[in-house]
Amino acid sequence: MIDLHIHTTHSSDGQYTPGEIIQMASSSGVGTVSFCDHMEVAADFEGLALAPSAGVEFLTGVELSTVREGREHHLLCYGFDPRGELVNGIIA
């Protein structure tokens, strides 16, 4: 099982810390997760650090808010370097 759209406490609508989510994934058989917090990559660092010892594959992720023709849309991005300029230039 995989879950590639999880909000942590780093998002306004997240309920669990990155560590709690990694533990829940490990204990329930979810093999791959990605944190996709709103305009924030801080949890990705925790996921990258915690997932290997819990036996969970982790993909970096973020949910970007965009506007097109006056309407808000959310864009999910995966597999980037959370220290890189590409995503940080957008969310800064």
PDB file of N, CA, C and O in Angstrom:
ATOM      1  N   MET A   1       0.833  -1.180   0.000  1.00  0.00           N
ATOM      2  CA  MET A   1       0.000   0.000   0.000  1.00  0.00           C
ATOM      3  C   MET A   1       0.877   1.243   0.000  1.00  0.00           C
ATOM      4  O   MET A   1       1.985   1.245   0.537  1.00  0.00           O
ATOM      5  N   ILE A   2       0.368   2.273  -0.600  1.00  0.00           N
ATOM      6  CA  ILE A   2       1.072   3.556  -0.618  1.00  0.00           C
ATOM      7  C   ILE A   2       0.084   4.685  -0.323  1.00  0.00           C
ATOM      8  O   ILE A   2      -1.113   4.559  -0.582  1.00  0.00           O
ATOM      9  N   ASP A   3       0.594   5.776   0.213  1.00  0.00           N
ATOM     10  CA  ASP A   3      -0.201   6.988   0.405  1.00  0.00           C
ATOM     11  C   ASP A   3       0.691   8.167   0.063  1.00  0.00           C
ATOM     12  O   ASP A   3       1.645   8.463   0.782  1.00  0.00           O
ATOM     13  N   LEU A   4       0.381   8.833  -1.030  1.00  0.00           N
ATOM     14  CA  LEU A   4       1.230   9.909  -1.536  1.00  0.00           C
ATOM     15  C   LEU A   4       0.637  11.301  -1.331  1.00  0.00           C
ATOM     16  O   LEU A   4       1.041  12.246  -2.009  1.00  0.00           O
ATOM     17  N   HIS A   5      -0.311  11.440  -0.411  1.00  0.00           N
ATOM     18  CA  HIS A   5      -0.895  12.761  -0.165  1.00  0.00           C
ATOM     19  C   HIS A   5      -1.275  12.865   1.315  1.00  0.00           C
ATOM     20  O   HIS A   5      -2.452  12.814   1.675  1.00  0.00           O
ATOM     21  N   ILE A   6      -0.267  13.009   2.151  1.00  0.00           N
ATOM     22  CA  ILE A   6      -0.473  13.072   3.599  1.00  0.00           C
ATOM     23  C   ILE A   6      -0.083  14.462   4.103  1.00  0.00           C
ATOM     24  O   ILE A   6       0.997  14.966   3.797  1.00  0.00           O
ATOM     25  N   HIS A   7      -0.977  15.069   4.877  1.00  0.00           N
ATOM     26  CA  HIS A   7      -0.678  16.347   5.521  1.00  0.00           C
ATOM     27  C   HIS A   7      -0.230  16.077   6.952  1.00  0.00           C
ATOM     28  O   HIS A   7      -0.869  15.313   7.677  1.00  0.00           O
ATOM     29  N   THR A   8       0.865  16.705   7.354  1.00  0.00           N
ATOM     30  CA  THR A   8       1.369  16.593   8.720  1.00  0.00           C
ATOM     31  C   THR A   8       0.941  17.829   9.510  1.00  0.00           C
ATOM     32  O   THR A   8       0.206  18.677   9.003  1.00  0.00           O
ATOM     33  N   THR A   9       1.400  17.919  10.731  1.00  0.00           N
ATOM     34  CA  THR A   9       1.122  19.104  11.553  1.00  0.00           C
ATOM     35  C   THR A   9       1.794  20.354  10.997  1.00  0.00           C
ATOM     36  O   THR A   9       1.582  21.446  11.525  1.00  0.00           O
ATOM     37  N   HIS A  10       2.592  20.222   9.952  1.00  0.00           N
ATOM     38  CA  HIS A  10       3.180  21.386   9.288  1.00  0.00           C
ATOM     39  C   HIS A  10       2.162  22.073   8.365  1.00  0.00           C
ATOM     40  O   HIS A  10       2.430  23.159   7.851  1.00  0.00           O
ATOM     41  N   SER A  11       1.003  21.449   8.154  1.00  0.00           N
ATOM     42  CA  SER A  11      -0.104  22.052   7.402  1.00  0.00           C
ATOM     43  C   SER A  11      -1.219  22.391   8.386  1.00  0.00           C
ATOM     44  O   SER A  11      -1.339  21.773   9.444  1.00  0.00           O
ATOM     45  N   SER A  12      -2.019  23.366   8.030  1.00  0.00           N
ATOM     46  CA  SER A  12      -3.118  23.780   8.916  1.00  0.00           C
ATOM     47  C   SER A  12      -4.149  22.674   9.104  1.00  0.00           C
ATOM     48  O   SER A  12      -4.872  22.677  10.100  1.00  0.00           O
ATOM     49  N   ASP A  13      -4.233  21.731   8.172  1.00  0.00           N
ATOM     50  CA  ASP A  13      -5.221  20.664   8.278  1.00  0.00           C
ATOM     51  C   ASP A  13      -4.619  19.306   8.627  1.00  0.00           C
ATOM     52  O   ASP A  13      -5.295  18.285   8.505  1.00  0.00           O
ATOM     53  N   GLY A  14      -3.356  19.279   9.062  1.00  0.00           N
ATOM     54  CA  GLY A  14      -2.722  18.034   9.459  1.00  0.00           C
ATOM     55  C   GLY A  14      -2.971  17.728  10.928  1.00  0.00           C
ATOM     56  O   GLY A  14      -3.039  18.637  11.755  1.00  0.00           O
ATOM     57  N   GLN A  15      -3.110  16.436  11.253  1.00  0.00           N
ATOM     58  CA  GLN A  15      -3.397  16.033  12.626  1.00  0.00           C
ATOM     59  C   GLN A  15      -2.216  15.382  13.333  1.00  0.00           C
ATOM     60  O   GLN A  15      -2.167  15.382  14.563  1.00  0.00           O
ATOM     61  N   TYR A  16      -1.270  14.832  12.591  1.00  0.00           N
ATOM     62  CA  TYR A  16      -0.200  14.039  13.186  1.00  0.00           C
ATOM     63  C   TYR A  16       1.173  14.571  12.777  1.00  0.00           C
ATOM     64  O   TYR A  16       1.335  15.143  11.699  1.00  0.00           O
ATOM     65  N   THR A  17       2.148  14.375  13.646  1.00  0.00           N
ATOM     66  CA  THR A  17       3.518  14.772  13.344  1.00  0.00           C
ATOM     67  C   THR A  17       4.088  13.814  12.299  1.00  0.00           C
ATOM     68  O   THR A  17       3.553  12.724  12.096  1.00  0.00           O
ATOM     69  N   PRO A  18       5.165  14.217  11.641  1.00  0.00           N
ATOM     70  CA  PRO A  18       5.801  13.300  10.693  1.00  0.00           C
ATOM     71  C   PRO A  18       6.191  11.969  11.347  1.00  0.00           C
ATOM     72  O   PRO A  18       6.001  10.908  10.751  1.00  0.00           O
ATOM     73  N   GLY A  19       6.729  12.021  12.554  1.00  0.00           N
ATOM     74  CA  GLY A  19       7.121  10.785  13.239  1.00  0.00           C
ATOM     75  C   GLY A  19       5.940   9.875  13.520  1.00  0.00           C
ATOM     76  O   GLY A  19       6.044   8.659  13.364  1.00  0.00           O
ATOM     77  N   GLU A  20       4.825  10.444  13.931  1.00  0.00           N
ATOM     78  CA  GLU A  20       3.626   9.644  14.186  1.00  0.00           C
ATOM     79  C   GLU A  20       3.126   8.989  12.903  1.00  0.00           C
ATOM     80  O   GLU A  20       2.700   7.835  12.916  1.00  0.00           O
ATOM     81  N   ILE A  21       3.179   9.717  11.811  1.00  0.00           N
ATOM     82  CA  ILE A  21       2.710   9.175  10.537  1.00  0.00           C
ATOM     83  C   ILE A  21       3.604   8.040  10.061  1.00  0.00           C
ATOM     84  O   ILE A  21       3.111   7.014   9.591  1.00  0.00           O
ATOM     85  N   ILE A  22       4.903   8.216  10.179  1.00  0.00           N
ATOM     86  CA  ILE A  22       5.830   7.141   9.783  1.00  0.00           C
ATOM     87  C   ILE A  22       5.570   5.894  10.617  1.00  0.00           C
ATOM     88  O   ILE A  22       5.559   4.786  10.082  1.00  0.00           O
ATOM     89  N   GLN A  23       5.362   6.057  11.921  1.00  0.00           N
ATOM     90  CA  GLN A  23       5.073   4.909  12.797  1.00  0.00           C
ATOM     91  C   GLN A  23       3.763   4.238  12.403  1.00  0.00           C
ATOM     92  O   GLN A  23       3.695   3.010  12.345  1.00  0.00           O
ATOM     93  N   MET A  24       2.722   5.022  12.133  1.00  0.00           N
ATOM     94  CA  MET A  24       1.435   4.453  11.722  1.00  0.00           C
ATOM     95  C   MET A  24       1.565   3.702  10.403  1.00  0.00           C
ATOM     96  O   MET A  24       0.994   2.624  10.238  1.00  0.00           O
ATOM     97  N   ALA A  25       2.318   4.271   9.465  1.00  0.00           N
ATOM     98  CA  ALA A  25       2.523   3.595   8.180  1.00  0.00           C
ATOM     99  C   ALA A  25       3.232   2.260   8.387  1.00  0.00           C
ATOM    100  O   ALA A  25       2.826   1.242   7.827  1.00  0.00           O
ATOM    101  N   SER A  26       4.276   2.268   9.181  1.00  0.00           N
ATOM    102  CA  SER A  26       5.051   1.058   9.431  1.00  0.00           C
ATOM    103  C   SER A  26       4.210  -0.022  10.095  1.00  0.00           C
ATOM    104  O   SER A  26       4.263  -1.187   9.700  1.00  0.00           O
ATOM    105  N   SER A  27       3.441   0.357  11.093  1.00  0.00           N
ATOM    106  CA  SER A  27       2.668  -0.636  11.840  1.00  0.00           C
ATOM    107  C   SER A  27       1.433  -1.124  11.092  1.00  0.00           C
ATOM    108  O   SER A  27       0.881  -2.167  11.441  1.00  0.00           O
ATOM    109  N   SER A  28       0.986  -0.392  10.068  1.00  0.00           N
ATOM    110  CA  SER A  28      -0.207  -0.811   9.335  1.00  0.00           C
ATOM    111  C   SER A  28       0.084  -1.378   7.947  1.00  0.00           C
ATOM    112  O   SER A  28      -0.839  -1.668   7.186  1.00  0.00           O
ATOM    113  N   GLY A  29       1.363  -1.535   7.620  1.00  0.00           N
ATOM    114  CA  GLY A  29       1.726  -2.153   6.354  1.00  0.00           C
ATOM    115  C   GLY A  29       1.760  -1.231   5.153  1.00  0.00           C
ATOM    116  O   GLY A  29       1.810  -1.698   4.016  1.00  0.00           O
ATOM    117  N   VAL A  30       1.733   0.073   5.388  1.00  0.00           N
ATOM    118  CA  VAL A  30       1.873   1.019   4.278  1.00  0.00           C
ATOM    119  C   VAL A  30       3.360   1.117   3.956  1.00  0.00           C
ATOM    120  O   VAL A  30       4.154   1.519   4.807  1.00  0.00           O
ATOM    121  N   GLY A  31       3.735   0.757   2.750  1.00  0.00           N
ATOM    122  CA  GLY A  31       5.141   0.664   2.397  1.00  0.00           C
ATOM    123  C   GLY A  31       5.780   1.936   1.888  1.00  0.00           C
ATOM    124  O   GLY A  31       6.995   2.100   1.991  1.00  0.00           O
ATOM    125  N   THR A  32       4.978   2.850   1.336  1.00  0.00           N
ATOM    126  CA  THR A  32       5.494   4.082   0.749  1.00  0.00           C
ATOM    127  C   THR A  32       4.581   5.241   1.127  1.00  0.00           C
ATOM    128  O   THR A  32       3.359   5.144   1.015  1.00  0.00           O
ATOM    129  N   VAL A  33       5.191   6.348   1.581  1.00  0.00           N
ATOM    130  CA  VAL A  33       4.414   7.545   1.918  1.00  0.00           C
ATOM    131  C   VAL A  33       5.109   8.784   1.363  1.00  0.00           C
ATOM    132  O   VAL A  33       6.301   8.780   1.058  1.00  0.00           O
ATOM    133  N   SER A  34       4.311   9.841   1.246  1.00  0.00           N
ATOM    134  CA  SER A  34       4.826  11.150   0.877  1.00  0.00           C
ATOM    135  C   SER A  34       4.042  12.202   1.649  1.00  0.00           C
ATOM    136  O   SER A  34       2.812  12.177   1.681  1.00  0.00           O
ATOM    137  N   PHE A  35       4.761  13.118   2.264  1.00  0.00           N
ATOM    138  CA  PHE A  35       4.115  14.243   2.936  1.00  0.00           C
ATOM    139  C   PHE A  35       3.910  15.346   1.903  1.00  0.00           C
ATOM    140  O   PHE A  35       4.855  15.755   1.229  1.00  0.00           O
ATOM    141  N   CYS A  36       2.691  15.819   1.784  1.00  0.00           N
ATOM    142  CA  CYS A  36       2.360  16.887   0.833  1.00  0.00           C
ATOM    143  C   CYS A  36       1.701  18.037   1.572  1.00  0.00           C
ATOM    144  O   CYS A  36       0.529  18.345   1.356  1.00  0.00           O
ATOM    145  N   ASP A  37       2.468  18.663   2.442  1.00  0.00           N
ATOM    146  CA  ASP A  37       1.948  19.799   3.179  1.00  0.00           C
ATOM    147  C   ASP A  37       1.768  20.984   2.242  1.00  0.00           C
ATOM    148  O   ASP A  37       2.423  21.079   1.204  1.00  0.00           O
ATOM    149  N   HIS A  38       0.866  21.890   2.629  1.00  0.00           N
ATOM    150  CA  HIS A  38       0.567  23.071   1.818  1.00  0.00           C
ATOM    151  C   HIS A  38       1.741  24.057   1.850  1.00  0.00           C
ATOM    152  O   HIS A  38       2.051  24.632   2.893  1.00  0.00           O
ATOM    153  N   MET A  39       2.381  24.241   0.709  1.00  0.00           N
ATOM    154  CA  MET A  39       3.427  25.261   0.539  1.00  0.00           C
ATOM    155  C   MET A  39       4.537  25.146   1.594  1.00  0.00           C
ATOM    156  O   MET A  39       5.067  26.166   2.035  1.00  0.00           O
ATOM    157  N   GLU A  40       4.894  23.930   2.001  1.00  0.00           N
ATOM    158  CA  GLU A  40       5.843  23.716   3.102  1.00  0.00           C
ATOM    159  C   GLU A  40       6.544  22.374   2.922  1.00  0.00           C
ATOM    160  O   GLU A  40       5.894  21.361   2.665  1.00  0.00           O
ATOM    161  N   VAL A  41       7.884  22.367   3.058  1.00  0.00           N
ATOM    162  CA  VAL A  41       8.645  21.121   2.901  1.00  0.00           C
ATOM    163  C   VAL A  41       9.362  20.691   4.177  1.00  0.00           C
ATOM    164  O   VAL A  41      10.144  19.741   4.138  1.00  0.00           O
ATOM    165  N   ALA A  42       9.126  21.349   5.293  1.00  0.00           N
ATOM    166  CA  ALA A  42       9.848  21.023   6.537  1.00  0.00           C
ATOM    167  C   ALA A  42       9.662  19.564   6.946  1.00  0.00           C
ATOM    168  O   ALA A  42      10.613  18.935   7.410  1.00  0.00           O
ATOM    169  N   ALA A  43       8.473  19.020   6.786  1.00  0.00           N
ATOM    170  CA  ALA A  43       8.222  17.632   7.183  1.00  0.00           C
ATOM    171  C   ALA A  43       8.999  16.644   6.320  1.00  0.00           C
ATOM    172  O   ALA A  43       9.300  15.536   6.765  1.00  0.00           O
ATOM    173  N   ASP A  44       9.324  17.034   5.092  1.00  0.00           N
ATOM    174  CA  ASP A  44      10.089  16.136   4.219  1.00  0.00           C
ATOM    175  C   ASP A  44      11.440  15.760   4.826  1.00  0.00           C
ATOM    176  O   ASP A  44      11.892  14.624   4.683  1.00  0.00           O
ATOM    177  N   PHE A  45      12.075  16.700   5.493  1.00  0.00           N
ATOM    178  CA  PHE A  45      13.361  16.403   6.126  1.00  0.00           C
ATOM    179  C   PHE A  45      13.192  15.333   7.200  1.00  0.00           C
ATOM    180  O   PHE A  45      14.016  14.425   7.317  1.00  0.00           O
ATOM    181  N   GLU A  46      12.127  15.443   7.977  1.00  0.00           N
ATOM    182  CA  GLU A  46      11.859  14.449   9.022  1.00  0.00           C
ATOM    183  C   GLU A  46      11.520  13.099   8.396  1.00  0.00           C
ATOM    184  O   GLU A  46      11.980  12.060   8.870  1.00  0.00           O
ATOM    185  N   GLY A  47      10.728  13.112   7.347  1.00  0.00           N
ATOM    186  CA  GLY A  47      10.387  11.863   6.675  1.00  0.00           C
ATOM    187  C   GLY A  47      11.605  11.147   6.122  1.00  0.00           C
ATOM    188  O   GLY A  47      11.743   9.931   6.264  1.00  0.00           O
ATOM    189  N   LEU A  48      12.490  11.909   5.489  1.00  0.00           N
ATOM    190  CA  LEU A  48      13.717  11.314   4.952  1.00  0.00           C
ATOM    191  C   LEU A  48      14.582  10.710   6.049  1.00  0.00           C
ATOM    192  O   LEU A  48      15.232   9.686   5.839  1.00  0.00           O
ATOM    193  N   ALA A  49      14.591  11.340   7.216  1.00  0.00           N
ATOM    194  CA  ALA A  49      15.414  10.854   8.332  1.00  0.00           C
ATOM    195  C   ALA A  49      14.790   9.649   9.030  1.00  0.00           C
ATOM    196  O   ALA A  49      15.514   8.740   9.437  1.00  0.00           O
ATOM    197  N   LEU A  50      13.480   9.619   9.177  1.00  0.00           N
ATOM    198  CA  LEU A  50      12.810   8.601   9.993  1.00  0.00           C
ATOM    199  C   LEU A  50      12.376   7.354   9.229  1.00  0.00           C
ATOM    200  O   LEU A  50      12.372   6.258   9.791  1.00  0.00           O
ATOM    201  N   ALA A  51      12.019   7.500   7.986  1.00  0.00           N
ATOM    202  CA  ALA A  51      11.429   6.397   7.235  1.00  0.00           C
ATOM    203  C   ALA A  51      12.323   5.165   7.094  1.00  0.00           C
ATOM    204  O   ALA A  51      11.834   4.051   7.280  1.00  0.00           O
ATOM    205  N   PRO A  52      13.609   5.315   6.773  1.00  0.00           N
ATOM    206  CA  PRO A  52      14.420   4.107   6.564  1.00  0.00           C
ATOM    207  C   PRO A  52      14.448   3.156   7.760  1.00  0.00           C
ATOM    208  O   PRO A  52      14.330   1.944   7.583  1.00  0.00           O
ATOM    209  N   SER A  53      14.601   3.681   8.957  1.00  0.00           N
ATOM    210  CA  SER A  53      14.668   2.802  10.131  1.00  0.00           C
ATOM    211  C   SER A  53      13.309   2.177  10.450  1.00  0.00           C
ATOM    212  O   SER A  53      13.245   1.182  11.171  1.00  0.00           O
ATOM    213  N   ALA A  54      12.228   2.745   9.924  1.00  0.00           N
ATOM    214  CA  ALA A  54      10.891   2.190  10.134  1.00  0.00           C
ATOM    215  C   ALA A  54      10.491   1.232   9.015  1.00  0.00           C
ATOM    216  O   ALA A  54       9.406   0.652   9.049  1.00  0.00           O
ATOM    217  N   GLY A  55      11.370   1.068   8.023  1.00  0.00           N
ATOM    218  CA  GLY A  55      11.075   0.179   6.904  1.00  0.00           C
ATOM    219  C   GLY A  55      10.042   0.739   5.936  1.00  0.00           C
ATOM    220  O   GLY A  55       9.325  -0.018   5.281  1.00  0.00           O
ATOM    221  N   VAL A  56       9.966   2.064   5.844  1.00  0.00           N
ATOM    222  CA  VAL A  56       9.002   2.728   4.973  1.00  0.00           C
ATOM    223  C   VAL A  56       9.768   3.499   3.905  1.00  0.00           C
ATOM    224  O   VAL A  56      10.734   4.199   4.210  1.00  0.00           O
ATOM    225  N   GLU A  57       9.336   3.369   2.660  1.00  0.00           N
ATOM    226  CA  GLU A  57       9.918   4.173   1.581  1.00  0.00           C
ATOM    227  C   GLU A  57       9.294   5.557   1.658  1.00  0.00           C
ATOM    228  O   GLU A  57       8.088   5.683   1.871  1.00  0.00           O
ATOM    229  N   PHE A  58      10.108   6.601   1.485  1.00  0.00           N
ATOM    230  CA  PHE A  58       9.611   7.959   1.586  1.00  0.00           C
ATOM    231  C   PHE A  58       9.942   8.740   0.328  1.00  0.00           C
ATOM    232  O   PHE A  58      11.079   8.722  -0.145  1.00  0.00           O
ATOM    233  N   LEU A  59       8.931   9.434  -0.219  1.00  0.00           N
ATOM    234  CA  LEU A  59       9.120  10.331  -1.356  1.00  0.00           C
ATOM    235  C   LEU A  59       8.844  11.751  -0.882  1.00  0.00           C
ATOM    236  O   LEU A  59       7.834  12.005  -0.227  1.00  0.00           O
ATOM    237  N   THR A  60       9.733  12.669  -1.210  1.00  0.00           N
ATOM    238  CA  THR A  60       9.464  14.062  -0.869  1.00  0.00           C
ATOM    239  C   THR A  60       8.238  14.530  -1.640  1.00  0.00           C
ATOM    240  O   THR A  60       7.971  14.077  -2.752  1.00  0.00           O
ATOM    241  N   GLY A  61       7.501  15.446  -1.025  1.00  0.00           N
ATOM    242  CA  GLY A  61       6.300  15.958  -1.672  1.00  0.00           C
ATOM    243  C   GLY A  61       5.917  17.321  -1.126  1.00  0.00           C
ATOM    244  O   GLY A  61       6.343  17.714  -0.040  1.00  0.00           O
ATOM    245  N   VAL A  62       5.110  18.035  -1.891  1.00  0.00           N
ATOM    246  CA  VAL A  62       4.572  19.323  -1.472  1.00  0.00           C
ATOM    247  C   VAL A  62       3.298  19.575  -2.271  1.00  0.00           C
ATOM    248  O   VAL A  62       3.183  19.154  -3.423  1.00  0.00           O
ATOM    249  N   GLU A  63       2.347  20.262  -1.653  1.00  0.00           N
ATOM    250  CA  GLU A  63       1.130  20.679  -2.341  1.00  0.00           C
ATOM    251  C   GLU A  63       1.222  22.178  -2.579  1.00  0.00           C
ATOM    252  O   GLU A  63       1.161  22.974  -1.641  1.00  0.00           O
ATOM    253  N   LEU A  64       1.368  22.551  -3.837  1.00  0.00           N
ATOM    254  CA  LEU A  64       1.506  23.954  -4.206  1.00  0.00           C
ATOM    255  C   LEU A  64       0.148  24.541  -4.549  1.00  0.00           C
ATOM    256  O   LEU A  64      -0.643  23.920  -5.258  1.00  0.00           O
ATOM    257  N   SER A  65      -0.119  25.728  -4.049  1.00  0.00           N
ATOM    258  CA  SER A  65      -1.334  26.447  -4.404  1.00  0.00           C
ATOM    259  C   SER A  65      -1.036  27.309  -5.625  1.00  0.00           C
ATOM    260  O   SER A  65      -0.060  28.059  -5.641  1.00  0.00           O
ATOM    261  N   THR A  66      -1.870  27.198  -6.630  1.00  0.00           N
ATOM    262  CA  THR A  66      -1.695  27.956  -7.865  1.00  0.00           C
ATOM    263  C   THR A  66      -3.012  28.627  -8.225  1.00  0.00           C
ATOM    264  O   THR A  66      -4.070  28.239  -7.730  1.00  0.00           O
ATOM    265  N   VAL A  67      -2.946  29.626  -9.080  1.00  0.00           N
ATOM    266  CA  VAL A  67      -4.149  30.306  -9.545  1.00  0.00           C
ATOM    267  C   VAL A  67      -4.093  30.372 -11.067  1.00  0.00           C
ATOM    268  O   VAL A  67      -3.085  30.773 -11.650  1.00  0.00           O
ATOM    269  N   ARG A  68      -5.184  29.975 -11.691  1.00  0.00           N
ATOM    270  CA  ARG A  68      -5.299  30.054 -13.141  1.00  0.00           C
ATOM    271  C   ARG A  68      -6.694  30.565 -13.476  1.00  0.00           C
ATOM    272  O   ARG A  68      -7.702  30.015 -13.033  1.00  0.00           O
ATOM    273  N   GLU A  69      -6.723  31.608 -14.251  1.00  0.00           N
ATOM    274  CA  GLU A  69      -7.984  32.222 -14.661  1.00  0.00           C
ATOM    275  C   GLU A  69      -8.871  32.513 -13.453  1.00  0.00           C
ATOM    276  O   GLU A  69     -10.083  32.301 -13.489  1.00  0.00           O
ATOM    277  N   GLY A  70      -8.244  33.001 -12.388  1.00  0.00           N
ATOM    278  CA  GLY A  70      -8.972  33.402 -11.199  1.00  0.00           C
ATOM    279  C   GLY A  70      -9.430  32.281 -10.286  1.00  0.00           C
ATOM    280  O   GLY A  70     -10.119  32.533  -9.298  1.00  0.00           O
ATOM    281  N   ARG A  71      -9.061  31.055 -10.599  1.00  0.00           N
ATOM    282  CA  ARG A  71      -9.456  29.908  -9.770  1.00  0.00           C
ATOM    283  C   ARG A  71      -8.236  29.269  -9.135  1.00  0.00           C
ATOM    284  O   ARG A  71      -7.201  29.103  -9.780  1.00  0.00           O
ATOM    285  N   GLU A  72      -8.365  28.911  -7.856  1.00  0.00           N
ATOM    286  CA  GLU A  72      -7.264  28.260  -7.152  1.00  0.00           C
ATOM    287  C   GLU A  72      -7.247  26.769  -7.484  1.00  0.00           C
ATOM    288  O   GLU A  72      -8.283  26.105  -7.539  1.00  0.00           O
ATOM    289  N   HIS A  73      -6.040  26.276  -7.702  1.00  0.00           N
ATOM    290  CA  HIS A  73      -5.814  24.852  -7.966  1.00  0.00           C
ATOM    291  C   HIS A  73      -4.652  24.397  -7.098  1.00  0.00           C
ATOM    292  O   HIS A  73      -3.789  25.198  -6.739  1.00  0.00           O
ATOM    293  N   HIS A  74      -4.627  23.121  -6.764  1.00  0.00           N
ATOM    294  CA  HIS A  74      -3.525  22.555  -5.997  1.00  0.00           C
ATOM    295  C   HIS A  74      -2.756  21.596  -6.888  1.00  0.00           C
ATOM    296  O   HIS A  74      -3.335  20.748  -7.567  1.00  0.00           O
ATOM    297  N   LEU A  75      -1.448  21.749  -6.870  1.00  0.00           N
ATOM    298  CA  LEU A  75      -0.552  20.939  -7.687  1.00  0.00           C
ATOM    299  C   LEU A  75       0.343  20.123  -6.763  1.00  0.00           C
ATOM    300  O   LEU A  75       1.047  20.690  -5.927  1.00  0.00           O
ATOM    301  N   LEU A  76       0.327  18.821  -6.899  1.00  0.00           N
ATOM    302  CA  LEU A  76       1.176  17.950  -6.092  1.00  0.00           C
ATOM    303  C   LEU A  76       2.477  17.685  -6.835  1.00  0.00           C
ATOM    304  O   LEU A  76       2.470  17.312  -8.008  1.00  0.00           O
ATOM    305  N   CYS A  77       3.593  17.881  -6.140  1.00  0.00           N
ATOM    306  CA  CYS A  77       4.921  17.668  -6.719  1.00  0.00           C
ATOM    307  C   CYS A  77       5.668  16.648  -5.868  1.00  0.00           C
ATOM    308  O   CYS A  77       5.571  16.661  -4.641  1.00  0.00           O
ATOM    309  N   TYR A  78       6.409  15.768  -6.525  1.00  0.00           N
ATOM    310  CA  TYR A  78       7.088  14.667  -5.829  1.00  0.00           C
ATOM    311  C   TYR A  78       8.538  14.513  -6.286  1.00  0.00           C
ATOM    312  O   TYR A  78       8.913  14.912  -7.389  1.00  0.00           O
ATOM    313  N   GLY A  79       9.331  13.925  -5.407  1.00  0.00           N
ATOM    314  CA  GLY A  79      10.665  13.470  -5.762  1.00  0.00           C
ATOM    315  C   GLY A  79      11.701  14.551  -5.973  1.00  0.00           C
ATOM    316  O   GLY A  79      12.621  14.371  -6.770  1.00  0.00           O
ATOM    317  N   PHE A  80      11.578  15.657  -5.289  1.00  0.00           N
ATOM    318  CA  PHE A  80      12.514  16.766  -5.434  1.00  0.00           C
ATOM    319  C   PHE A  80      13.445  16.832  -4.219  1.00  0.00           C
ATOM    320  O   PHE A  80      13.187  16.211  -3.188  1.00  0.00           O
ATOM    321  N   ASP A  81      14.514  17.585  -4.363  1.00  0.00           N
ATOM    322  CA  ASP A  81      15.423  17.852  -3.254  1.00  0.00           C
ATOM    323  C   ASP A  81      14.809  18.973  -2.415  1.00  0.00           C
ATOM    324  O   ASP A  81      14.669  20.090  -2.915  1.00  0.00           O
ATOM    325  N   PRO A  82      14.436  18.716  -1.156  1.00  0.00           N
ATOM    326  CA  PRO A  82      13.792  19.767  -0.358  1.00  0.00           C
ATOM    327  C   PRO A  82      14.707  20.942  -0.025  1.00  0.00           C
ATOM    328  O   PRO A  82      14.246  21.965   0.482  1.00  0.00           O
ATOM    329  N   ARG A  83      15.990  20.799  -0.306  1.00  0.00           N
ATOM    330  CA  ARG A  83      16.923  21.915  -0.114  1.00  0.00           C
ATOM    331  C   ARG A  83      17.110  22.715  -1.399  1.00  0.00           C
ATOM    332  O   ARG A  83      17.714  23.788  -1.382  1.00  0.00           O
ATOM    333  N   GLY A  84      16.600  22.202  -2.498  1.00  0.00           N
ATOM    334  CA  GLY A  84      16.831  22.796  -3.811  1.00  0.00           C
ATOM    335  C   GLY A  84      16.067  24.080  -4.058  1.00  0.00           C
ATOM    336  O   GLY A  84      15.078  24.387  -3.392  1.00  0.00           O
ATOM    337  N   GLU A  85      16.552  24.811  -5.028  1.00  0.00           N
ATOM    338  CA  GLU A  85      15.963  26.100  -5.380  1.00  0.00           C
ATOM    339  C   GLU A  85      14.628  25.961  -6.102  1.00  0.00           C
ATOM    340  O   GLU A  85      13.788  26.856  -6.009  1.00  0.00           O
ATOM    341  N   LEU A  86      14.418  24.878  -6.807  1.00  0.00           N
ATOM    342  CA  LEU A  86      13.216  24.737  -7.617  1.00  0.00           C
ATOM    343  C   LEU A  86      11.953  24.923  -6.769  1.00  0.00           C
ATOM    344  O   LEU A  86      11.151  25.814  -7.048  1.00  0.00           O
ATOM    345  N   VAL A  87      11.773  24.106  -5.756  1.00  0.00           N
ATOM    346  CA  VAL A  87      10.578  24.199  -4.909  1.00  0.00           C
ATOM    347  C   VAL A  87      10.688  25.372  -3.947  1.00  0.00           C
ATOM    348  O   VAL A  87       9.712  26.095  -3.744  1.00  0.00           O
ATOM    349  N   ASN A  88      11.831  25.568  -3.364  1.00  0.00           N
ATOM    350  CA  ASN A  88      11.968  26.659  -2.380  1.00  0.00           C
ATOM    351  C   ASN A  88      11.791  28.027  -3.014  1.00  0.00           C
ATOM    352  O   ASN A  88      11.369  28.962  -2.334  1.00  0.00           O
ATOM    353  N   GLY A  89      12.097  28.173  -4.282  1.00  0.00           N
ATOM    354  CA  GLY A  89      11.856  29.433  -4.966  1.00  0.00           C
ATOM    355  C   GLY A  89      10.370  29.719  -5.151  1.00  0.00           C
ATOM    356  O   GLY A  89       9.964  30.875  -5.271  1.00  0.00           O
ATOM    357  N   ILE A  90       9.571  28.673  -5.173  1.00  0.00           N
ATOM    358  CA  ILE A  90       8.122  28.821  -5.329  1.00  0.00           C
ATOM    359  C   ILE A  90       7.450  29.075  -3.985  1.00  0.00           C
ATOM    360  O   ILE A  90       6.567  29.927  -3.884  1.00  0.00           O
ATOM    361  N   ILE A  91       7.858  28.346  -2.958  1.00  0.00           N
ATOM    362  CA  ILE A  91       7.171  28.436  -1.665  1.00  0.00           C
ATOM    363  C   ILE A  91       7.677  29.575  -0.786  1.00  0.00           C
ATOM    364  O   ILE A  91       7.049  29.907   0.219  1.00  0.00           O
ATOM    365  N   ALA A  92       8.795  30.170  -1.152  1.00  0.00           N
ATOM    366  CA  ALA A  92       9.366  31.236  -0.311  1.00  0.00           C
ATOM    367  C   ALA A  92       8.540  32.492  -0.329  1.00  0.00           C
ATOM    368  O   ALA A  92       8.893  33.472   0.327  1.00  0.00           O
TER     369      ALA A  92
END
